[in-house]
Amino acid sequence: MKALLKENEKIVLYLYNYFFKSTLKNDIVSDIKQIFIKLIKYYNYKLGGVYNVLVYENLKYGTILEIEKKDELLFNPDLIDIKVKIYKDTNFYFKTKDYFVLEEYKNIYYDNNNYYINILDIDNLNKVLEFGEIIYSLAPNFLEEKIFIK
């Protein structure tokens, strides 16, 4: 588990495999509670209030959690209330500034000095991960808005 971002009360966790063992929402919520405990205990995050947790899952990449604080709890600010939304089979894309990382692949798109490819089109994701970032979108036509170059 890797905590990469904490801005404006928002945390994004990239979990590099299918993190949740169960597909039942109650089990996933229980696992997310354990993640909150680890963030508090091991990463020294000060958490309390109402949080929205968005779960994005992709069979090839794994799971991305977006944790965003929505409100404070008035009477007991140390308590945590979470609301979970789960998105299965989300579209994940690889974004890089270096074309040569993707030159062996097809279906490459270009926009604003960045190259994009659906991670399903990459045969060895570990080989390219250090040269860019994973982005995720609920829109199935995300790449159609970009300029197709190859």
C-alpha positions in Angstrom: 0.0 0.0 0.0 1.4 3.4 -0.9 -0.1 6.7 0.1 0.8 9.2 -2.6 -1.3 12.2 -2.2 -2.8 14.3 0.6 -4.0 17.6 -0.6 -7.1 19.4 0.5 -8.1 16.5 2.8 -7.9 14.0 -0.1 -5.8 10.8 -0.1 -5.3 8.5 -3.1 -4.0 5.0 -2.5 -2.7 2.8 -5.3 -3.0 -0.8 -4.4 -1.1 -2.8 -7.0 -3.3 -5.8 -7.1 -6.9 -6.8 -6.6 -7.0 -5.7 -2.9 -10.4 -6.9 -1.7 -10.8 -10.6 -1.3 -14.6 -10.4 -1.2 -17.1 -8.8 -3.5 -19.6 -8.1 -0.7 -19.9 -4.5 0.2 -19.9 -5.1 4.0 -16.6 -7.0 3.7 -15.1 -4.2 1.5 -16.2 -1.6 4.1 -14.5 -3.6 6.8 -11.3 -3.8 4.8 -11.5 0.0 4.3 -11.8 0.5 8.0 -8.6 -1.5 8.4 -6.9 0.8 5.9 -8.0 3.9 7.9 -6.5 2.3 11.1 -3.2 1.7 9.2 -3.2 5.3 7.9 -3.6 6.6 11.5 -1.3 4.1 13.2 1.6 3.8 10.7 1.4 7.0 8.6 0.4 9.3 11.4 -2.6 10.8 9.5 -5.0 12.7 11.7 -8.4 11.5 10.5 -11.8 12.3 11.8 -15.2 13.2 10.3 -17.2 12.0 7.3 -15.3 10.6 4.3 -16.3 9.5 0.9 -14.3 6.5 -0.3 -14.3 5.8 -4.0 -13.0 2.4 -5.0 -11.8 2.0 -8.6 -11.0 -1.6 -9.6 -9.3 -2.8 -12.8 -8.5 -6.5 -13.4 -5.1 -5.8 -14.9 -3.8 -3.1 -12.5 -5.7 -3.6 -9.3 -7.4 -1.1 -7.0 -7.2 2.6 -6.5 -8.9 4.2 -3.4 -9.8 7.9 -3.3 -10.5 9.1 0.2 -12.0 12.5 0.5 -13.1 14.3 3.6 -16.6 15.7 3.2 -17.5 17.0 6.7 -16.6 17.3 10.3 -18.5 15.5 13.1 -19.7 18.1 15.5 -20.0 16.2 18.7 -17.0 13.8 18.4 -14.4 15.0 15.9 -12.3 11.9 16.4 -14.9 9.5 15.1 -14.8 8.4 11.4 -17.9 7.8 9.2 -17.3 6.4 5.7 -19.5 6.2 2.7 -18.2 3.8 0.0 -18.8 3.7 -3.7 -17.4 0.8 -5.7 -16.6 1.0 -9.4 -15.8 -2.4 -11.0 -13.9 -2.7 -14.3 -12.9 0.9 -14.3 -10.8 2.2 -17.3 -7.2 2.8 -16.2 -4.8 4.6 -18.5 -1.0 5.0 -18.6 0.2 8.6 -19.1 3.7 9.6 -19.9 5.7 12.5 -21.4 8.1 10.1 -23.1 6.9 8.6 -26.4 9.7 6.1 -26.5 8.3 4.3 -23.5 5.3 3.4 -25.6 6.8 3.2 -29.1 6.3 -0.6 -29.3 2.6 -0.4 -28.6 -0.4 0.5 -30.8 -3.4 2.8 -29.9 -1.3 5.7 -28.5 -2.9 9.0 -28.0 -1.4 12.5 -27.5 -2.7 15.5 -25.7 -1.0 18.5 -23.9 2.5 17.1 -24.2 1.4 13.7 -22.8 1.0 10.3 -24.4 -1.8 8.0 -23.3 -2.6 4.3 -23.7 -5.1 2.0 -22.1 -3.3 -0.3 -19.7 -5.0 -3.2 -21.3 -2.9 -2.6 -24.3 0.4 -2.9 -22.3 1.7 -6.4 -22.0 4.2 -5.7 -19.2 2.9 -2.9 -17.0 5.8 -3.1 -14.5 8.3 -2.3 -17.3 6.7 1.2 -17.9 5.3 2.3 -14.6 8.3 4.2 -13.5 8.1 6.4 -16.6 4.6 7.8 -16.1 1.5 7.5 -14.0 -1.7 5.6 -13.9 -4.9 7.7 -14.4 -8.4 6.4 -14.1 -11.6 7.5 -15.5 -15.2 6.3 -15.4 -15.7 7.6 -19.0 -15.2 4.7 -21.4 -14.3 7.1 -24.2 -11.6 9.0 -22.4 -9.0 8.4 -25.1 -11.4 9.3 -27.9 -11.0 13.0 -26.8 -7.2 12.7 -27.5 -5.3 12.8 -30.8 -4.7 9.3 -32.1 -1.1 9.0 -33.3 -0.4 5.3 -33.7 
